[in-house]
Amino acid sequence: MQTVSVKPADVVNKWVIIDAEGVVVGRLASYVAKRLRGKHRADFTPHVDTGDHVVIINAAKVAMTGRKMTRKLYHRHTGHPGGIKTTTPAKILASRFPERVLELAIKRMLPGESPLARDQYAKLRVYGGADHPHGAQNPEVVDFKKMNSKNVKVA
C-alpha cells in the first residue's frame, strides 16, 4: 500500500455550513479547525490545502462553559508604550462584531503564521446572524449540535 500525496490541482473543496446557536465555543473551534486543515479527509496531506470552506451562522449566540464569559481575557497591544488592551468574551459578543470570539478561537487552533495557514484561515466565513450570501455554493449542512451532547451548553 502506498502513501497518497495529493497535488493541489486534485483537491476538491466542499462548502459546509454550521449553525453556532447555543454551541460551546472551544468544541466548535476545534471541529472547524480540523475541517479547514483537511484532517477529516483520508487523503490529508500536511503541505497541501485540502480543507473545506466553512460558513458559520449565528456566531453571536455561542456559549461558553463555566465562568469564561467574564473571567477569560483577550489581550492586544496598540504598539505604543503602555498600550495593552484587555477585554472579555461577554464584551466582544455584545459589541459590533460578535463573530470575533469564534474567529480568534479558530485562528489560534490553526498552525502558526505561514502562507498555508493563512490560506486555510481565508476559507472561513463567520456571520453573527442567520443570513449569509453563500447559498449559490450549495453548502452541506452539518448538524454540530447532534454530534455529541456536550457540544451544546445546557442551562
N, C-alpha and C positions, 0 to 999 in steps of 0.2 A: 504494500500500500504506500502511495506516495503522498507527500505533504503538498497541499494545493496552495500556491501563491497567486492570489488574484491580481490581475492587472487593472489599473484604474479605468480603462475603457470597457472592461467586462462587468463592472459593478452596476447593478440596477437598484436605485434607491427608492424605497416606498415612502409614502406620506402617512403619518399616524396622527390621530387627534386624541387628546386625553382631557377629560373633564376633571379639574382640580378642586371642585367644591367639596369642602369637608375632609380633604385628604391630608395626611401628615406630610409635612414638607420634606423631611430627610428621606423618607421612603420613596417618595415620588422623584426626588432629585437623583437618587442612586439608580432608579429604574431608567430615567430619561438619559442619564449619562451613559449608561450601558447601551441604550438604543442609538445614541448619537455616535458612539465609537464603533458600533457594529459588532459588539462582542456577543450578541444574541444569535449571530449567524454561524453556520457550520464552516463557511469559507472565510472567517475572520483573518485578516492579515494586518499585523500591527503597523506597518508603514504605509498602508493604503486606507483612504477614507471610504469605508464600506458601510457606514451608518445610514440611518433613515432621517428624513425630515420630520421633525416633531412639532406639532401645534398644540399648545396648552391653552385651554379656555378657563374662565372663572378663577384666575390666579389670585384675585383679591379676596377669595373666600377660602383660602387654605387654612389649615390648623397646625398648631404645634403642641407637642406633648409637654406635660409638666408646667413649669413656670418660665419657659423660654420666651414667651411673648414679651415679658417685662425684664427678665434677667439677662437674656442673651444680648450681646453688644456687637455692633458693627462699627469698626474704626476706619477712618480715612484721613488722609493728610492733605492740606491745601498746598503744601510746598513752601510755606512761609514759616519762620520760626514761631513755635507755639501754636501751630495751626492744625492740631489734631482735633477731629470732629468725631463725636460718638453719638450713635442713635440706636434705637431698639426696633425689633420687628413690628411691634404694635404701632409705632410712629410711621414706619415706612408703609405699612398696609393702610393706614388712614390718610396717607399723603396722595399726591397727584399721580405717582407711578407705583402702585401696589405690586406690580409684577416683578419688581426688582428683588424681592425676597427670594423668589424661586430662581430668578436668573443668577443671583450670586451663589446660591447653593449648588446649582448645576455646574456653573463655571468652575467652582472650586473642586468639583469631583472629576473634572477632565484633567488629562495630563498637563504638565507645565506649559509655559509660554513657548510654543513652537508654531510654525506655519500649519502643520497638520491639526493641532488643537484649535487654532483659530478657524480653520475651515470646518471642523466638526461643530464648533460652537455657533457658527453662522447659520447652521441648518435648524436652529431652534427659534421658534416664534412663540412668544408668550403674550396673552391678552388678558386684561383684567376682567372683561365682561364675557358674555356668551357668544357674541358675534365675531366672525373672523372672515377675511377675504380669500380664503384658500379652498373654497368649495369646488373650483374648477379642477383641482388636482385629485379629486375623489379620494380624500383621506380615509384610511381604515380606522374605525372607531375602536379604541382599546378601553375596555372597562376595567380600569385600575382598581376601583373600589372592591370588585368581586374577586380579585386575585388572591387576597388574603384579608382576613377580618381585621388584622392590625393596621391595614392601610388607611382606615377611617378612624378618626378620633370620635369616641363615644362620649357624650356629655355627661 
